[in-house]
Structures are given as C-alpha cells and as structure tokens.
Amino acid sequence: MQLVGATNSFVRIPFLVGGALQGFLGAVVGLLLVMAAFFAVDSQFRSSDILGVAFPKLLFLGPVGIAGVIVVGIVVGAVGSLFALGRFLDV
C-alpha cells in the first residue's frame, strides 16, 4: 500500500482495529466461560451443607470489573497488533 502512496497511518489503522476487535472478542468469550464456571461452582457450593456454610455467598465481578476486563482485552489486542506491525512491516 505504501508503494501506491498510502501513509503509515493508513496502513496501521486496519491492523489496530483488527487487533482491538480480537482483544474484545477474546475478553467477552473468556468472561462468558468464567461466568459459566463460576455459576456452576456457586450452585454446587449452595447445595452443599459444609461448603454452603463456609462460603455463604459468592459474588461474580461487578459491572466495573467486567468493563475493566474488556478494556484490558482491547488494549492487549491493540498493543499486540502494534508489535506485529513493528516486526513485520516497515511503517
């Protein structure tokens, strides 16, 4: 793309958006899997006589924690994309 006059930003932006999207999807899928495991373990704890007393109420992440995990996923995806750009492209 640079050979036909594209600027460095024009080359970088699609890769950064793709990396951020992959980070977002990875964070959401990871949260869904952890949430499913959490609720499975929580239901087992609640039905147990011994563990139900030891762990009276387990709480999953709140909205701020979930948003934080998603933001970190987006940032990690974008930074990973930047490293790939720096390593394989001369932009």
Beta strands, then each sheet from edge to edge (+ up, - down):
end
